């Protein structure tokens, strides 16, 4: 079985993305209402800061600008909640993903670099 880092490298190579690992002791922002069975699953990555990866992840069509929409979660715990998105977490800052059964979209959004 391939290691997660190898799979993340392959995803980055597939999309021509920079690679930046999201170490397990760092945090992601996970929406309070996150449900791995509510599609699509969405993620965007700002530049990391402090003890964060820069990743913000939510499920469903709705995104909120509310200050408390996201709560911190160590990346190591995300693998328990939603292992299928772990392969995308090596995408560097500025990258986004949107996945659903039978659907995958990964793209670069330069606006994410200007926070």
N, CA, C and O atoms as a printed pandas DataFrame, in Angstrom:
     atom_number atom_name residue_name chain_id  residue_number  x_coord  y_coord  z_coord
0              1         N          UNK        A               1    0.838   -1.189    0.000
1              2        CA          UNK        A               1    0.000    0.000    0.000
2              3         C          UNK        A               1    0.880    1.249    0.000
3              4         O          UNK        A               1    1.892    1.309    0.698
4              5         N          UNK        A               2    0.483    2.235   -0.785
5              6        CA          UNK        A               2    1.260    3.457   -0.888
6              7         C          UNK        A               2    1.068    4.314    0.351
7              8         O          UNK        A               2    0.005    4.321    0.971
8              9         N          UNK        A               3    2.112    5.025    0.688
9             10        CA          UNK        A               3    1.989    5.936    1.821
10            11         C          UNK        A               3    1.154    7.148    1.413
11            12         O          UNK        A               3    1.050    7.486    0.234
12            13         N          UNK        A               4    0.572    7.783    2.406
13            14        CA          UNK        A               4   -0.251    8.959    2.145
14            15         C          UNK        A               4    0.564   10.050    1.455
15            16         O          UNK        A               4    0.066   10.701    0.537
16            17         N          UNK        A               5    1.801   10.255    1.879
17            18        CA          UNK        A               5    2.630   11.288    1.245
18            19         C          UNK        A               5    2.854   10.986   -0.230
19            20         O          UNK        A               5    2.851   11.904   -1.051
20            21         N          UNK        A               6    3.047    9.717   -0.583
21            22        CA          UNK        A               6    3.219    9.363   -1.991
22            23         C          UNK        A               6    1.959    9.664   -2.785
23            24         O          UNK        A               6    2.028   10.192   -3.895
24            25         N          UNK        A               7    0.813    9.331   -2.219
25            26        CA          UNK        A               7   -0.467    9.598   -2.885
26            27         C          UNK        A               7   -0.653   11.111   -3.048
27            28         O          UNK        A               7   -1.093   11.566   -4.104
28            29         N          UNK        A               8   -0.323   11.892   -2.018
29            30        CA          UNK        A               8   -0.442   13.347   -2.107
30            31         C          UNK        A               8    0.485   13.912   -3.187
31            32         O          UNK        A               8    0.099   14.818   -3.926
32            33         N          UNK        A               9    1.696   13.383   -3.276
33            34        CA          UNK        A               9    2.618   13.799   -4.345
34            35         C          UNK        A               9    2.016   13.500   -5.715
35            36         O          UNK        A               9    2.113   14.326   -6.623
36            37         N          UNK        A              10    1.400   12.340   -5.876
37            38        CA          UNK        A              10    0.790   11.968   -7.152
38            39         C          UNK        A              10   -0.345   12.913   -7.525
39            40         O          UNK        A              10   -0.477   13.301   -8.685
40            41         N          UNK        A              11   -1.162   13.284   -6.545
41            42        CA          UNK        A              11   -2.253   14.225   -6.802
42            43         C          UNK        A              11   -1.680   15.569   -7.250
43            44         O          UNK        A              11   -2.181   16.166   -8.203
44            45         N          UNK        A              12   -0.653   16.040   -6.586
45            46        CA          UNK        A              12   -0.031   17.314   -6.968
46            47         C          UNK        A              12    0.528   17.233   -8.379
47            48         O          UNK        A              12    0.360   18.158   -9.173
48            49         N          UNK        A              13    1.186   16.137   -8.688
49            50        CA          UNK        A              13    1.752   15.954  -10.027
50            51         C          UNK        A              13    0.638   15.935  -11.080
51            52         O          UNK        A              13    0.773   16.554  -12.135
52            53         N          UNK        A              14   -0.445   15.238  -10.798
53            54        CA          UNK        A              14   -1.578   15.128  -11.721
54            55         C          UNK        A              14   -2.129   16.495  -12.110
55            56         O          UNK        A              14   -2.503   16.712  -13.263
56            57         N          UNK        A              15   -2.181   17.419  -11.147
57            58        CA          UNK        A              15   -2.775   18.727  -11.396
58            59         C          UNK        A              15   -1.743   19.838  -11.582
59            60         O          UNK        A              15   -2.107   21.002  -11.749
60            61         N          UNK        A              16   -0.461   19.485  -11.552
61            62        CA          UNK        A              16    0.579   20.497  -11.717
62            63         C          UNK        A              16    0.661   21.448  -10.536
63            64         O          UNK        A              16    0.995   22.622  -10.693
64            65         N          UNK        A              17    0.357   20.935   -9.364
65            66        CA          UNK        A              17    0.296   21.757   -8.153
66            67         C          UNK        A              17    1.597   21.673   -7.371
67            68         O          UNK        A              17    2.326   20.684   -7.452
68            69         N          UNK        A              18    1.872   22.722   -6.616
69            70        CA          UNK        A              18    2.972   22.677   -5.662
70            71         C          UNK        A              18    2.578   21.732   -4.528
71            72         O          UNK        A              18    1.394   21.524   -4.264
72            73         N          UNK        A              19    3.583   21.164   -3.863
73            74        CA          UNK        A              19    3.335   20.228   -2.768
74            75         C          UNK        A              19    3.765   20.856   -1.457
75            76         O          UNK        A              19    4.876   21.374   -1.342
76            77         N          UNK        A              20    2.891   20.808   -0.479
77            78        CA          UNK        A              20    3.205   21.245    0.874
78            79         C          UNK        A              20    2.441   20.337    1.828
79            80         O          UNK        A              20    1.218   20.436    1.923
80            81         N          UNK        A              21    3.141   19.454    2.536
81            82        CA          UNK        A              21    2.432   18.521    3.410
82            83         C          UNK        A              21    1.683   19.241    4.526
83            84         O          UNK        A              21    2.087   20.307    4.991
84            85         N          UNK        A              22    0.589   18.628    4.936
85            86        CA          UNK        A              22   -0.219   19.131    6.053
86            87         C          UNK        A              22    0.057   18.205    7.230
87            88         O          UNK        A              22   -0.660   17.227    7.441
88            89         N          UNK        A              23    1.090   18.514    7.987
89            90        CA          UNK        A              23    1.502   17.657    9.094
90            91         C          UNK        A              23    0.361   17.424   10.079
91            92         O          UNK        A              23   -0.469   18.303   10.312
92            93         N          UNK        A              24    0.338   16.220   10.654
93            94        CA          UNK        A              24   -0.744   15.811   11.541
94            95         C          UNK        A              24   -0.919   16.656   12.777
95            96         O          UNK        A              24   -2.021   16.727   13.319
96            97         N          UNK        A              25    0.135   17.299   13.237
97            98        CA          UNK        A              25    0.027   18.118   14.450
98            99         C          UNK        A              25   -0.481   19.529   14.139
99           100         O          UNK        A              25   -0.795   20.294   15.051
100          101         N          UNK        A              26   -0.562   19.872   12.845
101          102        CA          UNK        A              26   -1.119   21.159   12.444
102          103         C          UNK        A              26   -2.638   21.049   12.332
103          104         O          UNK        A              26   -3.181   19.946   12.280
104          105         N          UNK        A              27   -3.315   22.184   12.294
105          106        CA          UNK        A              27   -4.775   22.200   12.300
106          107         C          UNK        A              27   -5.356   22.618   10.955
107          108         O          UNK        A              27   -4.765   23.404   10.215
108          109         N          UNK        A              28   -6.524   22.071   10.665
109          110        CA          UNK        A              28   -7.356   22.529    9.557
110          111         C          UNK        A              28   -8.553   23.232   10.167
111          112         O          UNK        A              28   -8.854   23.047   11.347
112          113         N          UNK        A              29   -9.231   24.029    9.375
113          114        CA          UNK        A              29  -10.516   24.585    9.773
114          115         C          UNK        A              29  -11.591   23.692    9.186
115          116         O          UNK        A              29  -11.704   23.594    7.964
116          117         N          UNK        A              30  -12.374   23.046   10.013
117          118        CA          UNK        A              30  -13.428   22.142    9.565
118          119         C          UNK        A              30  -14.772   22.758    9.948
119          120         O          UNK        A              30  -14.969   23.172   11.090
120          121         N          UNK        A              31  -15.691   22.815    8.987
121          122        CA          UNK        A              31  -16.989   23.418    9.298
122          123         C          UNK        A              31  -17.676   22.645   10.418
123          124         O          UNK        A              31  -17.562   21.422   10.511
124          125         N          UNK        A              32  -18.378   23.368   11.249
125          126        CA          UNK        A              32  -19.062   22.746   12.391
126          127         C          UNK        A              32  -20.072   21.703   11.940
127          128         O          UNK        A              32  -20.312   20.725   12.647
128          129         N          UNK        A              33  -20.661   21.904   10.774
129          130        CA          UNK        A              33  -21.688   20.986   10.292
130          131         C          UNK        A              33  -21.128   19.973    9.290
131          132         O          UNK        A              33  -21.886   19.391    8.514
132          133         N          UNK        A              34  -19.819   19.757    9.298
133          134        CA          UNK        A              34  -19.202   18.852    8.328
134          135         C          UNK        A              34  -19.781   17.454    8.438
135          136         O          UNK        A              34  -19.892   16.886    9.524
136          137         N          UNK        A              35  -20.150   16.916    7.281
137          138        CA          UNK        A              35  -20.678   15.552    7.191
138          139         C          UNK        A              35  -20.051   14.923    5.951
139          140         O          UNK        A              35  -20.334   15.362    4.836
140          141         N          UNK        A              36  -19.206   13.903    6.118
141          142        CA          UNK        A              36  -18.531   13.316    4.955
142          143         C          UNK        A              36  -19.471   12.643    3.966
143          144         O          UNK        A              36  -19.041   12.236    2.886
144          145         N          UNK        A              37  -20.737   12.520    4.313
145          146        CA          UNK        A              37  -21.718   11.936    3.396
146          147         C          UNK        A              37  -22.576   13.003    2.711
147          148         O          UNK        A              37  -23.451   12.680    1.908
148          149         N          UNK        A              38  -22.323   14.273    3.032
149          150        CA          UNK        A              38  -23.052   15.374    2.402
150          151         C          UNK        A              38  -22.144   15.983    1.334
151          152         O          UNK        A              38  -21.161   16.654    1.648
152          153         N          UNK        A              39  -22.485   15.741    0.082
153          154        CA          UNK        A              39  -21.639   16.171   -1.022
154          155         C          UNK        A              39  -22.135   17.469   -1.618
155          156         O          UNK        A              39  -23.318   17.795   -1.517
156          157         N          UNK        A              40  -21.224   18.218   -2.247
157          158        CA          UNK        A              40  -19.820   17.904   -2.442
158          159         C          UNK        A              40  -18.995   18.188   -1.183
159          160         O          UNK        A              40  -19.422   18.912   -0.284
160          161         N          UNK        A              41  -17.798   17.590   -1.152
161          162        CA          UNK        A              41  -16.816   17.909   -0.119
162          163         C          UNK        A              41  -15.888   18.954   -0.718
163          164         O          UNK        A              41  -15.388   18.789   -1.831
164          165         N          UNK        A              42  -15.661   20.030    0.028
165          166        CA          UNK        A              42  -14.919   21.188   -0.467
166          167         C          UNK        A              42  -13.721   21.490    0.408
167          168         O          UNK        A              42  -13.759   21.294    1.623
168          169         N          UNK        A              43  -12.667   21.962   -0.210
169          170        CA          UNK        A              43  -11.513   22.423    0.548
170          171         C          UNK        A              43  -10.813   23.537   -0.187
171          172         O          UNK        A              43  -10.770   23.553   -1.418
172          173         N          UNK        A              44  -10.267   24.465    0.561
173          174        CA          UNK        A              44   -9.434   25.526   -0.004
174          175         C          UNK        A              44   -8.269   25.760    0.939
175          176         O          UNK        A              44   -8.380   25.581    2.152
176          177         N          UNK        A              45   -7.135   26.171    0.348
177          178        CA          UNK        A              45   -5.938   26.346    1.175
178          179         C          UNK        A              45   -5.355   27.745    1.036
179          180         O          UNK        A              45   -4.914   28.164   -0.035
180          181         N          UNK        A              46   -5.373   28.447    2.162
181          182        CA          UNK        A              46   -4.663   29.712    2.299
182          183         C          UNK        A              46   -3.221   29.399    2.707
183          184         O          UNK        A              46   -2.918   28.256    3.050
184          185         N          UNK        A              47   -2.339   30.380    2.678
185          186        CA          UNK        A              47   -0.993   30.123    3.188
186          187         C          UNK        A              47   -1.051   29.731    4.671
187          188         O          UNK        A              47   -1.810   30.324    5.438
188          189         N          UNK        A              48   -0.258   28.740    5.075
189          190        CA          UNK        A              48   -0.237   28.336    6.489
190          191         C          UNK        A              48    0.224   29.478    7.379
191          192         O          UNK        A              48    1.017   30.330    6.978
192          193         N          UNK        A              49   -0.296   29.471    8.593
193          194        CA          UNK        A              49    0.094   30.492    9.560
194          195         C          UNK        A              49    0.091   29.865   10.950
195          196         O          UNK        A              49   -0.879   29.210   11.332
196          197         N          UNK        A              50    1.156   30.058   11.700
197          198        CA          UNK        A              50    1.225   29.515   13.056
198          199         C          UNK        A              50    1.127   28.008   13.043
199          200         O          UNK        A              50    1.922   27.330   12.392
200          201         N          UNK        A              51    0.130   27.474   13.776
201          202        CA          UNK        A              51   -0.031   26.023   13.869
202          203         C          UNK        A              51   -1.152   25.512   12.964
203          204         O          UNK        A              51   -1.772   24.488   13.251
204          205         N          UNK        A              52   -1.410   26.238   11.864
205          206        CA          UNK        A              52   -2.448   25.813   10.934
206          207         C          UNK        A              52   -1.844   25.397    9.596
207          208         O          UNK        A              52   -0.737   25.803    9.242
208          209         N          UNK        A              53   -2.595   24.581    8.866
209          210        CA          UNK        A              53   -2.186   24.159    7.531
210          211         C          UNK        A              53   -2.607   25.160    6.468
211          212         O          UNK        A              53   -2.054   25.180    5.369
212          213         N          UNK        A              54   -3.590   25.991    6.803
213          214        CA          UNK        A              54   -4.194   26.883    5.825
214          215         C          UNK        A              54   -5.437   26.282    5.179
215          216         O          UNK        A              54   -6.137   26.969    4.435
216          217         N          UNK        A              55   -5.722   25.003    5.455
217          218        CA          UNK        A              55   -6.880   24.330    4.870
218          219         C          UNK        A              55   -8.165   24.675    5.612
219          220         O          UNK        A              55   -8.210   24.717    6.842
220          221         N          UNK        A              56   -9.227   24.925    4.810
221          222        CA          UNK        A              56  -10.589   25.089    5.308
222          223         C          UNK        A              56  -11.450   24.111    4.526
223          224         O          UNK        A              56  -11.449   24.113    3.295
224          225         N          UNK        A              57  -12.183   23.277    5.250
225          226        CA          UNK        A              57  -12.907   22.171    4.636
226          227         C          UNK        A              57  -14.359   22.205    5.099
227          228         O          UNK        A              57  -14.638   22.418    6.279
228          229         N          UNK        A              58  -15.288   21.991    4.152
229          230        CA          UNK        A              58  -16.703   21.957    4.481
230          231         C          UNK        A              58  -17.410   20.995    3.531
231          232         O          UNK        A              58  -16.853   20.585    2.513
232          233         N          UNK        A              59  -18.631   20.648    3.879
233          234        CA          UNK        A              59  -19.421   19.749    3.043
234          235         C          UNK        A              59  -20.691   20.459    2.599
235          236         O          UNK        A              59  -21.183   21.371    3.263
236          237         N          UNK        A              60  -21.203   20.019    1.467
237          238        CA          UNK        A              60  -22.432   20.590    0.939
238          239         C          UNK        A              60  -22.184   21.810    0.075
239          240         O          UNK        A              60  -21.044   22.193   -0.184
240          241         N          UNK        A              61  -23.260   22.399   -0.357
241          242        CA          UNK        A              61  -23.210   23.532   -1.278
242          243         C          UNK        A              61  -22.993   24.869   -0.563
243          244         O          UNK        A              61  -22.519   25.831   -1.167
244          245         N          UNK        A              62  -23.340   24.922    0.719
245          246        CA          UNK        A              62  -23.328   26.188    1.437
246          247         C          UNK        A              62  -21.975   26.481    2.082
247          248         O          UNK        A              62  -21.392   25.631    2.754
248          249         N          UNK        A              63  -21.498   27.686    1.865
249          250        CA          UNK        A              63  -20.294   28.201    2.509
250          251         C          UNK        A              63  -20.710   29.444    3.267
251          252         O          UNK        A              63  -21.516   30.235    2.778
252          253         N          UNK        A              64  -20.174   29.615    4.439
253          254        CA          UNK        A              64  -20.552   30.757    5.256
254          255         C          UNK        A              64  -19.330   31.600    5.586
255          256         O          UNK        A              64  -18.244   31.068    5.816
256          257         N          UNK        A              65  -19.510   32.907    5.608
257          258        CA          UNK        A              65  -18.463   33.828    6.044
258          259         C          UNK        A              65  -18.541   34.084    7.549
259          260         O          UNK        A              65  -17.765   34.873    8.089
260          261         N          UNK        A              66  -19.480   33.418    8.225
261          262        CA          UNK        A              66  -19.617   33.602    9.665
262          263         C          UNK        A              66  -18.311   33.240   10.363
263          264         O          UNK        A              66  -17.647   32.270    9.999
264          265         N          UNK        A              67  -17.958   34.023   11.356
265          266        CA          UNK        A              67  -16.696   33.848   12.064
266          267         C          UNK        A              67  -16.568   32.468   12.710
267          268         O          UNK        A              67  -15.460   31.945   12.827
268          269         N          UNK        A              68  -17.680   31.875   13.127
269          270        CA          UNK        A              68  -17.610   30.585   13.817
270          271         C          UNK        A              68  -18.034   29.405   12.931
271          272         O          UNK        A              68  -18.364   28.340   13.451
272          273         N          UNK        A              69  -18.031   29.578   11.604
273          274        CA          UNK        A              69  -18.407   28.502   10.691
274          275         C          UNK        A              69  -17.410   27.339   10.770
275          276         O          UNK        A              69  -17.798   26.178   10.643
276          277         N          UNK        A              70  -16.135   27.654   10.980
277          278        CA          UNK        A              70  -15.092   26.644   11.058
278          279         C          UNK        A              70  -14.581   26.512   12.486
279          280         O          UNK        A              70  -14.535   27.481   13.242
280          281         N          UNK        A              71  -14.198   25.281   12.834
281          282        CA          UNK        A              71  -13.526   25.068   14.110
282          283         C          UNK        A              71  -12.248   24.277   13.851
283          284         O          UNK        A              71  -12.192   23.482   12.913
284          285         N          UNK        A              72  -11.220   24.490   14.676
285          286        CA          UNK        A              72   -9.939   23.837   14.439
286          287         C          UNK        A              72   -9.989   22.338   14.741
287          288         O          UNK        A              72  -10.654   21.886   15.673
288          289         N          UNK        A              73   -9.263   21.594   13.918
289          290        CA          UNK        A              73   -9.132   20.153   14.108
290          291         C          UNK        A              73   -7.738   19.761   13.653
291          292         O          UNK        A              73   -7.307   20.145   12.565
292          293         N          UNK        A              74   -7.029   18.997   14.480
293          294        CA          UNK        A              74   -5.717   18.518   14.060
294          295         C          UNK        A              74   -5.883   17.638   12.821
295          296         O          UNK        A              74   -6.797   16.816   12.743
296          297         N          UNK        A              75   -5.001   17.822   11.877
297          298        CA          UNK        A              75   -5.053   17.062   10.627
298          299         C          UNK        A              75   -5.052   15.567   10.890
299          300         O          UNK        A              75   -5.711   14.816   10.171
300          301         N          UNK        A              76   -4.330   15.124   11.898
301          302        CA          UNK        A              76   -4.281   13.696   12.221
302          303         C          UNK        A              76   -5.664   13.136   12.543
303          304         O          UNK        A              76   -5.910   11.950   12.320
304          305         N          UNK        A              77   -6.566   13.959   13.059
305          306        CA          UNK        A              77   -7.914   13.502   13.394
306          307         C          UNK        A              77   -8.853   13.530   12.189
307          308         O          UNK        A              77   -9.893   12.873   12.187
308          309         N          UNK        A              78   -8.477   14.296   11.169
309          310        CA          UNK        A              78   -9.310   14.369    9.972
310          311         C          UNK        A              78   -9.343   13.022    9.254
311          312         O          UNK        A              78  -10.348   12.672    8.636
312          313         N          UNK        A              79   -8.267   12.279    9.330
313          314        CA          UNK        A              79   -8.223   10.970    8.669
314          315         C          UNK        A              79   -9.300   10.038    9.227
315          316         O          UNK        A              79   -9.788    9.160    8.515
316          317         N          UNK        A              80   -9.669   10.222   10.488
317          318        CA          UNK        A              80  -10.734    9.421   11.089
318          319         C          UNK        A              80  -12.113    9.871   10.597
319          320         O          UNK        A              80  -13.016    9.051   10.430
320          321         N          UNK        A              81  -12.265   11.164   10.370
321          322        CA          UNK        A              81  -13.557   11.725    9.975
322          323         C          UNK        A              81  -13.845   11.571    8.491
323          324         O          UNK        A              81  -14.987   11.348    8.090
324          325         N          UNK        A              82  -12.775   11.695    7.657
325          326        CA          UNK        A              82  -12.992   11.704    6.207
326          327         C          UNK        A              82  -11.707   11.314    5.471
327          328         O          UNK        A              82  -11.057   12.168    4.868
328          329         N          UNK        A              83  -11.342   10.042    5.518
329          330        CA          UNK        A              83  -10.072    9.619    4.920
330          331         C          UNK        A              83   -9.980    9.877    3.418
331          332         O          UNK        A              83   -8.876   10.027    2.893
332          333         N          UNK        A              84  -11.109    9.933    2.714
333          334        CA          UNK        A              84  -11.075   10.087    1.265
334          335         C          UNK        A              84  -10.554   11.446    0.788
335          336         O          UNK        A              84  -10.161   11.573   -0.372
336          337         N          UNK        A              85  -10.542   12.449    1.645
337          338        CA          UNK        A              85  -10.012   13.749    1.198
338          339         C          UNK        A              85   -8.553   13.954    1.582
339          340         O          UNK        A              85   -7.948   14.954    1.193
340          341         N          UNK        A              86   -7.988   13.037    2.328
341          342        CA          UNK        A              86   -6.601   13.208    2.783
342          343         C          UNK        A              86   -5.630   13.332    1.623
343          344         O          UNK        A              86   -4.606   14.004    1.748
344          345         N          UNK        A              87   -5.931   12.698    0.498
345          346        CA          UNK        A              87   -5.015   12.743   -0.641
346          347         C          UNK        A              87   -4.859   14.151   -1.221
347          348         O          UNK        A              87   -3.881   14.422   -1.917
348          349         N          UNK        A              88   -5.803   15.044   -0.945
349          350        CA          UNK        A              88   -5.741   16.410   -1.464
350          351         C          UNK        A              88   -4.968   17.370   -0.559
351          352         O          UNK        A              88   -4.628   18.473   -0.987
352          353         N          UNK        A              89   -4.691   16.978    0.658
353          354        CA          UNK        A              89   -4.120   17.916    1.628
354          355         C          UNK        A              89   -2.649   18.234    1.404
355          356         O          UNK        A              89   -2.081   19.032    2.150
356          357         N          UNK        A              90   -2.021   17.643    0.411
357          358        CA          UNK        A              90   -0.659   18.017    0.035
358          359         C          UNK        A              90   -0.626   19.141   -0.980
359          360         O          UNK        A              90    0.440   19.690   -1.260
360          361         N          UNK        A              91   -1.787   19.498   -1.543
361          362        CA          UNK        A              91   -1.846   20.616   -2.486
362          363         C          UNK        A              91   -1.395   21.891   -1.781
363          364         O          UNK        A              91   -1.792   22.157   -0.647
364          365         N          UNK        A              92   -0.575   22.664   -2.454
365          366        CA          UNK        A              92   -0.020   23.866   -1.841
366          367         C          UNK        A              92   -1.044   24.983   -1.685
367          368         O          UNK        A              92   -2.176   24.864   -2.155
368          369         N          UNK        A              93   -0.647   26.065   -1.027
369          370        CA          UNK        A              93   -1.526   27.220   -0.864
370          371         C          UNK        A              93   -2.019   27.725   -2.222
371          372         O          UNK        A              93   -1.283   27.759   -3.209
372          373         N          UNK        A              94   -3.285   28.112   -2.226
373          374        CA          UNK        A              94   -3.908   28.610   -3.443
374          375         C          UNK        A              94   -4.727   27.556   -4.174
375          376         O          UNK        A              94   -5.411   27.863   -5.150
376          377         N          UNK        A              95   -4.660   26.330   -3.710
377          378        CA          UNK        A              95   -5.378   25.253   -4.377
378          379         C          UNK        A              95   -6.699   24.952   -3.687
379          380         O          UNK        A              95   -6.860   25.156   -2.483
380          381         N          UNK        A              96   -7.646   24.455   -4.494
381          382        CA          UNK        A              96   -8.974   24.103   -4.014
382          383         C          UNK        A              96   -9.339   22.728   -4.552
383          384         O          UNK        A              96   -8.798   22.278   -5.562
384          385         N          UNK        A              97  -10.260   22.070   -3.867
385          386        CA          UNK        A              97  -10.831   20.842   -4.400
386          387         C          UNK        A              97  -12.325   20.808   -4.113
387          388         O          UNK        A              97  -12.809   21.419   -3.159
388          389         N          UNK        A              98  -13.043   20.078   -4.964
389          390        CA          UNK        A              98  -14.459   19.818   -4.804
390          391         C          UNK        A              98  -14.663   18.393   -5.318
391          392         O          UNK        A              98  -14.409   18.102   -6.486
392          393         N          UNK        A              99  -15.123   17.514   -4.438
393          394        CA          UNK        A              99  -15.292   16.114   -4.816
394          395         C          UNK        A              99  -16.661   15.602   -4.391
395          396         O          UNK        A              99  -17.246   16.045   -3.402
396          397         N          UNK        A             100  -17.141   14.653   -5.179
397          398        CA          UNK        A             100  -18.394   13.953   -4.917
398          399         C          UNK        A             100  -18.242   12.579   -5.575
399          400         O          UNK        A             100  -17.308   12.371   -6.350
400          401         N          UNK        A             101  -19.129   11.658   -5.282
401          402        CA          UNK        A             101  -19.007   10.347   -5.919
402          403         C          UNK        A             101  -18.943   10.472   -7.450
403          404         O          UNK        A             101  -19.854   11.019   -8.071
404          405         N          UNK        A             102  -17.878    9.967   -8.038
405          406        CA          UNK        A             102  -17.701   10.016   -9.483
406          407         C          UNK        A             102  -17.294   11.362  -10.032
407          408         O          UNK        A             102  -17.274   11.543  -11.249
408          409         N          UNK        A             103  -16.962   12.328   -9.163
409          410        CA          UNK        A             103  -16.619   13.681   -9.613
410          411         C          UNK        A             103  -15.435   14.204   -8.814
411          412         O          UNK        A             103  -15.375   14.048   -7.595
412          413         N          UNK        A             104  -14.491   14.829   -9.518
413          414        CA          UNK        A             104  -13.320   15.431   -8.873
414          415         C          UNK        A             104  -12.956   16.696   -9.633
415          416         O          UNK        A             104  -12.779   16.664  -10.851
416          417         N          UNK        A             105  -12.846   17.799   -8.923
417          418        CA          UNK        A             105  -12.393   19.053   -9.514
418          419         C          UNK        A             105  -11.334   19.640   -8.592
419          420         O          UNK        A             105  -11.562   19.804   -7.393
420          421         N          UNK        A             106  -10.187   19.950   -9.155
421          422        CA          UNK        A             106   -9.071   20.532   -8.412
422          423         C          UNK        A             106   -8.557   21.694   -9.254
423          424         O          UNK        A             106   -8.296   21.530  -10.446
424          425         N          UNK        A             107   -8.411   22.874   -8.636
425          426        CA          UNK        A             107   -7.966   24.029   -9.391
426          427         C          UNK        A             107   -7.221   25.010   -8.495
427          428         O          UNK        A             107   -7.334   24.988   -7.269
428          429         N          UNK        A             108   -6.449   25.879   -9.165
429          430        CA          UNK        A             108   -5.690   26.904   -8.469
430          431         C          UNK        A             108   -6.494   28.193   -8.471
431          432         O          UNK        A             108   -7.075   28.576   -9.486
432          433         N          UNK        A             109   -6.521   28.860   -7.315
433          434        CA          UNK        A             109   -7.241   30.121   -7.132
434          435         C          UNK        A             109   -6.285   31.101   -6.473
435          436         O          UNK        A             109   -6.115   31.086   -5.254
436          437         N          UNK        A             110   -5.664   31.948   -7.274
437          438        CA          UNK        A             110   -4.652   32.888   -6.769
438          439         C          UNK        A             110   -5.207   33.806   -5.686
439          440         O          UNK        A             110   -4.445   34.295   -4.852
440          441         N          UNK        A             111   -6.519   34.051   -5.679
441          442        CA          UNK        A             111   -7.114   34.918   -4.654
442          443         C          UNK        A             111   -6.916   34.367   -3.255
443          444         O          UNK        A             111   -6.925   35.129   -2.288
444          445         N          UNK        A             112   -6.738   33.064   -3.126
445          446        CA          UNK        A             112   -6.540   32.461   -1.799
446          447         C          UNK        A             112   -5.201   32.843   -1.188
447          448         O          UNK        A             112   -4.999   32.677    0.015
448          449         N          UNK        A             113   -4.296   33.347   -1.995
449          450        CA          UNK        A             113   -2.979   33.731   -1.484
450          451         C          UNK        A             113   -2.992   35.121   -0.861
451          452         O          UNK        A             113   -2.048   35.501   -0.169
452          453         N          UNK        A             114   -4.045   35.873   -1.101
453          454        CA          UNK        A             114   -4.168   37.247   -0.606
454          455         C          UNK        A             114   -5.220   37.325    0.469
455          456         O          UNK        A             114   -6.360   37.711    0.209
456          457         N          UNK        A             115   -4.836   36.954    1.696
457          458        CA          UNK        A             115   -5.808   36.999    2.777
458          459         C          UNK        A             115   -5.486   38.137    3.715
459          460         O          UNK        A             115   -6.195   38.345    4.701
